[in-house]
Amino acid sequence: MKNDSFRFSRARREKGAALFVAILLLLIVTVMGISLLFTASIEQTLSSTETKISKIFYAADSGVEYATAMLASRPDYGGTDMPVGVSSHYPGLPATDMQVTISKPILMGSVILAGDALESISRSYESSQIVENVYWFSSSARSAKIQASKTIDAEVSIYMKQQRIPE
């Protein structure tokens, strides 16, 4: 009889221990879940910031490409705001939010390849080679909505038509 009462009191003590272990395990799993939630939130914020920075960089880069194309077709291109919609539109934001501005291109110099001498043709001098003009300008993109801006300084070479030296 004494043995039975010992078993009964021992079983009673173990019931409380199982409850304590279960609550402790539940607490640990909850803390891990909350930490994973915070980690995912931070990762999403970083990813969103990276996307914003990429968009503004590529908008400024498209300004460089636009100015290069304009200089190739019109050597007197004076730089300006890029037309809305060429690069400044992406889904979800108004088309006018992102503004790309191109500074006035500066002609750094013209180059005729070495060994290509100017030739005398009647009373004028001409080069039989295509001349390369080197321009410097900057392209700036900014957006109030995504709160970012980027400026790219560019030095581009444009191969113009044959150059003729005036008489």
C-alpha positions as CSV (number, residue, x, y, z in Angstrom):
1,M,0.0,0.0,0.0
2,K,2.9,2.3,0.8
3,N,4.3,1.7,-2.7
4,D,1.0,2.8,-4.4
5,S,1.0,6.2,-2.6
6,F,4.6,6.8,-3.7
7,R,3.6,6.2,-7.4
8,F,0.6,8.5,-7.0
9,S,2.6,11.4,-5.6
10,R,5.4,11.0,-8.2
11,A,2.9,11.1,-11.1
12,R,1.3,14.2,-9.7
13,R,4.7,16.1,-9.7
14,E,5.4,15.1,-13.4
15,K,2.2,16.6,-14.7
16,G,3.4,20.1,-13.8
17,A,6.8,19.5,-15.5
18,A,5.2,18.6,-18.8
19,L,3.1,21.7,-18.8
20,F,6.2,23.9,-18.1
21,V,8.2,22.2,-20.9
22,A,5.2,22.7,-23.3
23,I,4.9,26.4,-22.5
24,L,8.7,26.9,-22.8
25,L,8.8,25.2,-26.2
26,L,5.8,27.3,-27.3
27,L,7.6,30.5,-26.2
28,I,10.8,29.5,-28.1
29,V,8.8,28.8,-31.3
30,T,7.0,32.1,-31.0
31,V,10.3,34.1,-30.6
32,M,11.7,32.3,-33.6
33,G,8.6,33.2,-35.7
34,I,8.7,36.9,-34.7
35,S,12.4,37.1,-35.5
36,L,11.8,35.6,-39.0
37,L,9.0,38.1,-39.5
38,F,11.3,41.0,-38.7
39,T,14.1,39.6,-40.9
40,A,11.6,39.2,-43.9
41,S,10.4,42.8,-43.4
42,I,14.0,44.2,-43.4
43,E,14.8,42.2,-46.5
44,Q,11.8,43.5,-48.3
45,T,12.7,47.1,-47.4
46,L,16.2,46.6,-48.7
47,S,15.0,45.0,-51.9
48,S,12.6,47.9,-52.4
49,T,15.4,50.5,-51.9
50,E,17.6,48.6,-54.4
51,T,14.8,48.7,-57.0
52,K,14.3,52.4,-56.5
53,I,18.1,53.1,-56.9
54,S,18.2,50.9,-60.0
55,K,15.3,52.7,-61.6
56,I,16.8,56.1,-61.1
57,F,20.2,54.9,-62.3
58,Y,18.8,53.5,-65.5
59,A,16.8,56.7,-66.1
60,A,20.0,58.7,-65.8
61,D,21.8,56.2,-68.1
62,S,19.0,56.5,-70.7
63,G,19.7,60.3,-70.6
64,V,23.3,59.6,-71.7
65,E,22.1,57.3,-74.5
66,Y,19.5,59.9,-75.6
67,A,22.0,62.7,-75.7
68,T,24.5,60.5,-77.6
69,A,21.8,59.8,-80.2
70,M,20.9,63.5,-80.4
71,L,24.5,64.5,-80.9
72,A,25.0,61.9,-83.6
73,S,22.1,63.3,-85.6
74,R,22.4,67.0,-84.6
75,P,25.9,68.3,-83.6
76,D,24.3,71.5,-82.4
77,Y,22.2,69.7,-79.7
78,G,22.2,71.9,-76.6
79,G,21.0,69.6,-73.9
80,T,17.6,69.8,-72.3
81,D,15.0,67.9,-70.3
82,M,14.4,64.5,-71.8
83,P,10.9,64.1,-73.2
84,V,8.5,62.6,-70.7
85,G,7.9,58.9,-71.4
86,V,11.2,58.1,-73.2
87,S,12.7,56.8,-69.9
88,S,10.8,58.4,-67.1
89,H,7.7,56.2,-67.0
90,Y,7.2,52.9,-65.2
91,P,4.0,51.2,-64.1
92,G,2.5,52.4,-60.8
93,L,3.7,56.0,-60.9
94,P,2.7,59.1,-62.9
95,A,4.6,59.6,-66.1
96,T,5.8,63.0,-65.0
97,D,7.3,61.9,-61.7
98,M,10.8,61.0,-62.9
99,Q,12.6,63.9,-64.6
100,V,15.8,63.4,-66.6
101,T,17.9,66.5,-67.4
102,I,20.9,66.6,-69.8
103,S,23.4,69.4,-69.4
104,K,24.7,71.3,-72.4
105,P,27.3,69.1,-74.2
106,I,30.8,70.5,-74.3
107,L,33.0,69.7,-77.3
108,M,36.3,68.5,-75.9
109,G,37.9,68.1,-79.2
110,S,38.0,66.5,-82.6
111,V,40.3,63.6,-83.6
112,I,41.5,62.4,-86.9
113,L,43.3,59.1,-86.7
114,A,47.0,59.2,-86.7
115,G,48.6,58.9,-90.1
116,D,45.6,60.5,-91.8
117,A,47.1,63.7,-93.2
118,L,45.0,66.6,-94.5
119,E,45.1,66.6,-98.2
120,S,45.1,69.6,-100.5
121,I,42.3,69.5,-103.0
122,S,42.4,72.5,-105.2
123,R,42.2,75.5,-102.8
124,S,40.8,73.7,-99.7
125,Y,42.0,71.0,-97.3
126,E,39.9,68.0,-96.4
127,S,40.3,64.7,-94.6
128,S,39.4,61.5,-96.3
129,Q,38.8,60.0,-92.9
130,I,35.7,60.2,-90.6
131,V,36.4,62.5,-87.7
132,E,35.6,61.6,-84.1
133,N,34.2,64.4,-81.9
134,V,34.5,63.9,-78.1
135,Y,31.8,65.5,-76.0
136,W,31.3,65.8,-72.2
137,F,27.9,66.2,-70.5
138,S,26.0,65.1,-67.5
139,S,22.7,63.4,-67.2
140,S,20.7,63.8,-64.0
141,A,17.6,61.9,-63.0
142,R,15.5,62.6,-60.0
143,S,12.1,61.5,-58.6
144,A,10.2,63.0,-55.7
145,K,7.9,59.9,-55.4
146,I,10.7,57.4,-54.8
147,Q,13.0,60.1,-53.2
148,A,16.1,59.3,-55.2
149,S,18.4,61.1,-57.6
150,K,21.5,60.2,-59.7
151,T,23.9,62.1,-61.9
152,I,26.1,60.5,-64.5
153,D,29.0,62.4,-66.1
154,A,29.7,61.1,-69.5
155,E,32.4,61.5,-72.1
156,V,31.2,60.2,-75.5
157,S,32.8,59.9,-78.9
158,I,30.6,60.6,-81.9
159,Y,31.8,59.7,-85.3
160,M,30.7,62.5,-87.5
161,K,30.7,62.9,-91.3
162,Q,33.9,63.8,-93.0
163,Q,35.2,67.1,-91.8
164,R,36.1,69.9,-94.2
165,I,38.4,72.7,-93.2
166,P,37.1,76.1,-94.4
167,E,39.2,78.0,-97.0
